[in-house]
Amino acid sequence: MKRKKAIKHRIEQKTADRKNARARKRLEFRLIAKGQRSILRAQIHKAVTEAKAKA
């Protein structure tokens, strides 16, 4: 949640004026999706390394 807020804040500063609201939404979605992907990748990596350690 904290990460989402930080991302939103950063984007709001980049796209301060009102007419960029649509672009801001798109950027937000893309960045948040990217964040979720990297979190998932880290979890998968951790699981794989643990499985290798057990084997």
Distance bins in CASP14 RR format, pairs under 12 A and 6 or more apart:
PFRMAT RR
TARGET T0000
AUTHOR 0000-0000-0000
RMODE 2
METHOD distances of the structure
MODEL  1
1 7 0 0 0 0 0 1 0 0 0 0 0
1 8 0 0 0 0 0 1 0 0 0 0 0
1 32 0 0 0 0 0 1 0 0 0 0 0
2 8 0 0 0 0 0 1 0 0 0 0 0
2 9 0 0 0 0 0 1 0 0 0 0 0
3 9 0 0 0 0 0 1 0 0 0 0 0
3 10 0 0 0 0 0 1 0 0 0 0 0
3 28 0 0 0 0 0 1 0 0 0 0 0
3 31 0 0 0 0 1 0 0 0 0 0 0
3 32 0 0 0 0 1 0 0 0 0 0 0
3 34 0 0 0 0 0 1 0 0 0 0 0
3 35 1 0 0 1 0 0 0 0 0 0 0
3 36 0 0 0 0 1 0 0 0 0 0 0
3 38 0 0 0 0 0 1 0 0 0 0 0
3 39 0 0 0 0 1 0 0 0 0 0 0
4 10 0 0 0 0 0 1 0 0 0 0 0
4 11 0 0 0 0 0 1 0 0 0 0 0
4 28 0 0 0 0 1 0 0 0 0 0 0
4 29 0 0 0 0 0 1 0 0 0 0 0
4 31 0 0 0 0 1 0 0 0 0 0 0
4 32 1 0 1 0 0 0 0 0 0 0 0
4 33 0 0 0 0 0 1 0 0 0 0 0
4 34 0 0 0 0 0 1 0 0 0 0 0
4 35 0 0 0 0 1 0 0 0 0 0 0
4 36 0 0 0 0 1 0 0 0 0 0 0
4 39 0 0 0 0 0 1 0 0 0 0 0
5 11 0 0 0 0 0 1 0 0 0 0 0
5 12 0 0 0 0 0 1 0 0 0 0 0
5 28 0 0 0 0 0 1 0 0 0 0 0
5 32 0 0 0 0 0 1 0 0 0 0 0
6 12 0 0 0 0 0 1 0 0 0 0 0
6 13 0 0 0 0 0 1 0 0 0 0 0
6 28 0 0 0 0 0 1 0 0 0 0 0
6 31 0 0 0 0 1 0 0 0 0 0 0
6 32 0 0 0 0 0 1 0 0 0 0 0
6 35 0 0 0 0 0 1 0 0 0 0 0
7 13 0 0 0 0 0 1 0 0 0 0 0
7 14 0 0 0 0 0 1 0 0 0 0 0
7 24 0 0 0 0 0 1 0 0 0 0 0
7 27 0 0 0 0 1 0 0 0 0 0 0
7 28 1 0 0 1 0 0 0 0 0 0 0
7 29 0 0 0 0 0 1 0 0 0 0 0
7 30 0 0 0 0 1 0 0 0 0 0 0
7 31 1 0 1 0 0 0 0 0 0 0 0
7 32 1 0 0 1 0 0 0 0 0 0 0
7 33 0 0 0 0 0 1 0 0 0 0 0
7 34 0 0 0 0 1 0 0 0 0 0 0
7 35 0 0 0 0 1 0 0 0 0 0 0
7 36 0 0 0 0 0 1 0 0 0 0 0
8 14 0 0 0 0 0 1 0 0 0 0 0
8 15 0 0 0 0 0 1 0 0 0 0 0
8 24 0 0 0 0 1 0 0 0 0 0 0
8 25 0 0 0 0 0 1 0 0 0 0 0
8 27 0 0 0 0 1 0 0 0 0 0 0
8 28 1 0 1 0 0 0 0 0 0 0 0
8 29 0 0 0 0 0 1 0 0 0 0 0
8 31 0 0 0 0 1 0 0 0 0 0 0
8 32 0 0 0 0 1 0 0 0 0 0 0
9 15 0 0 0 0 0 1 0 0 0 0 0
9 16 0 0 0 0 0 1 0 0 0 0 0
9 24 0 0 0 0 0 1 0 0 0 0 0
9 28 0 0 0 0 0 1 0 0 0 0 0
9 31 0 0 0 0 0 1 0 0 0 0 0
10 16 0 0 0 0 0 1 0 0 0 0 0
10 24 0 0 0 0 0 1 0 0 0 0 0
10 27 0 0 0 0 1 0 0 0 0 0 0
10 28 0 0 0 0 1 0 0 0 0 0 0
10 31 0 0 0 0 1 0 0 0 0 0 0
10 32 0 0 0 0 0 1 0 0 0 0 0
11 20 0 0 0 0 1 0 0 0 0 0 0
11 21 0 0 0 0 0 1 0 0 0 0 0
11 23 0 0 0 0 1 0 0 0 0 0 0
11 24 1 0 1 0 0 0 0 0 0 0 0
11 25 0 0 0 0 1 0 0 0 0 0 0
11 26 0 0 0 0 1 0 0 0 0 0 0
11 27 1 0 1 0 0 0 0 0 0 0 0
11 28 1 0 1 0 0 0 0 0 0 0 0
11 29 0 0 0 0 0 1 0 0 0 0 0
11 30 0 0 0 0 1 0 0 0 0 0 0
11 31 1 0 0 1 0 0 0 0 0 0 0
11 32 0 0 0 0 1 0 0 0 0 0 0
12 18 0 0 0 0 0 1 0 0 0 0 0
12 20 0 0 0 0 1 0 0 0 0 0 0
12 21 0 0 0 0 0 1 0 0 0 0 0
12 23 0 0 0 0 0 1 0 0 0 0 0
12 24 1 0 0 1 0 0 0 0 0 0 0
12 25 0 0 0 0 0 1 0 0 0 0 0
12 27 0 0 0 0 0 1 0 0 0 0 0
12 28 0 0 0 0 1 0 0 0 0 0 0
13 20 0 0 0 0 0 1 0 0 0 0 0
13 24 0 0 0 0 0 1 0 0 0 0 0
13 27 0 0 0 0 0 1 0 0 0 0 0
14 20 0 0 0 0 1 0 0 0 0 0 0
14 23 0 0 0 0 1 0 0 0 0 0 0
14 24 1 0 0 1 0 0 0 0 0 0 0
14 27 1 0 0 1 0 0 0 0 0 0 0
14 28 0 0 0 0 0 1 0 0 0 0 0
14 31 0 0 0 0 0 1 0 0 0 0 0
15 21 1 0 0 1 0 0 0 0 0 0 0
15 22 0 0 0 0 1 0 0 0 0 0 0
15 23 1 0 1 0 0 0 0 0 0 0 0
15 24 1 0 1 0 0 0 0 0 0 0 0
15 25 0 0 0 0 1 0 0 0 0 0 0
15 26 0 0 0 0 0 1 0 0 0 0 0
15 27 1 0 0 1 0 0 0 0 0 0 0
15 28 0 0 0 0 1 0 0 0 0 0 0
16 23 0 0 0 0 0 1 0 0 0 0 0
16 24 0 0 0 0 1 0 0 0 0 0 0
17 23 0 0 0 0 0 1 0 0 0 0 0
17 24 0 0 0 0 1 0 0 0 0 0 0
18 24 0 0 0 0 1 0 0 0 0 0 0
20 26 0 0 0 0 1 0 0 0 0 0 0
20 27 0 0 0 0 1 0 0 0 0 0 0
20 28 0 0 0 0 0 1 0 0 0 0 0
21 27 0 0 0 0 0 1 0 0 0 0 0
21 28 0 0 0 0 0 1 0 0 0 0 0
22 28 0 0 0 0 0 1 0 0 0 0 0
22 29 0 0 0 0 0 1 0 0 0 0 0
23 29 0 0 0 0 0 1 0 0 0 0 0
23 30 0 0 0 0 0 1 0 0 0 0 0
24 30 0 0 0 0 0 1 0 0 0 0 0
24 31 0 0 0 0 0 1 0 0 0 0 0
25 31 0 0 0 0 0 1 0 0 0 0 0
25 32 0 0 0 0 0 1 0 0 0 0 0
26 32 0 0 0 0 0 1 0 0 0 0 0
26 33 0 0 0 0 0 1 0 0 0 0 0
27 33 0 0 0 0 0 1 0 0 0 0 0
27 34 0 0 0 0 0 1 0 0 0 0 0
28 34 0 0 0 0 0 1 0 0 0 0 0
28 35 0 0 0 0 0 1 0 0 0 0 0
29 35 0 0 0 0 0 1 0 0 0 0 0
29 36 0 0 0 0 0 1 0 0 0 0 0
30 36 0 0 0 0 0 1 0 0 0 0 0
30 37 0 0 0 0 0 1 0 0 0 0 0
31 37 0 0 0 0 0 1 0 0 0 0 0
31 38 0 0 0 0 0 1 0 0 0 0 0
32 38 0 0 0 0 0 1 0 0 0 0 0
32 39 0 0 0 0 0 1 0 0 0 0 0
33 39 0 0 0 0 0 1 0 0 0 0 0
33 40 0 0 0 0 0 1 0 0 0 0 0
34 40 0 0 0 0 0 1 0 0 0 0 0
34 41 0 0 0 0 0 1 0 0 0 0 0
35 41 0 0 0 0 1 0 0 0 0 0 0
35 42 0 0 0 0 0 1 0 0 0 0 0
36 42 0 0 0 0 0 1 0 0 0 0 0
36 43 0 0 0 0 0 1 0 0 0 0 0
37 43 0 0 0 0 0 1 0 0 0 0 0
37 44 0 0 0 0 0 1 0 0 0 0 0
38 44 0 0 0 0 0 1 0 0 0 0 0
38 45 0 0 0 0 0 1 0 0 0 0 0
39 45 0 0 0 0 0 1 0 0 0 0 0
39 46 0 0 0 0 0 1 0 0 0 0 0
40 46 0 0 0 0 0 1 0 0 0 0 0
40 47 0 0 0 0 0 1 0 0 0 0 0
41 47 0 0 0 0 0 1 0 0 0 0 0
41 48 0 0 0 0 0 1 0 0 0 0 0
42 48 0 0 0 0 0 1 0 0 0 0 0
42 49 0 0 0 0 0 1 0 0 0 0 0
43 49 0 0 0 0 0 1 0 0 0 0 0
43 50 0 0 0 0 0 1 0 0 0 0 0
44 50 0 0 0 0 0 1 0 0 0 0 0
44 51 0 0 0 0 0 1 0 0 0 0 0
45 51 0 0 0 0 0 1 0 0 0 0 0
45 52 0 0 0 0 0 1 0 0 0 0 0
46 52 0 0 0 0 0 1 0 0 0 0 0
46 53 0 0 0 0 0 1 0 0 0 0 0
47 53 0 0 0 0 0 1 0 0 0 0 0
47 54 0 0 0 0 0 1 0 0 0 0 0
48 54 0 0 0 0 0 1 0 0 0 0 0
48 55 0 0 0 0 0 1 0 0 0 0 0
49 55 0 0 0 0 0 1 0 0 0 0 0
END
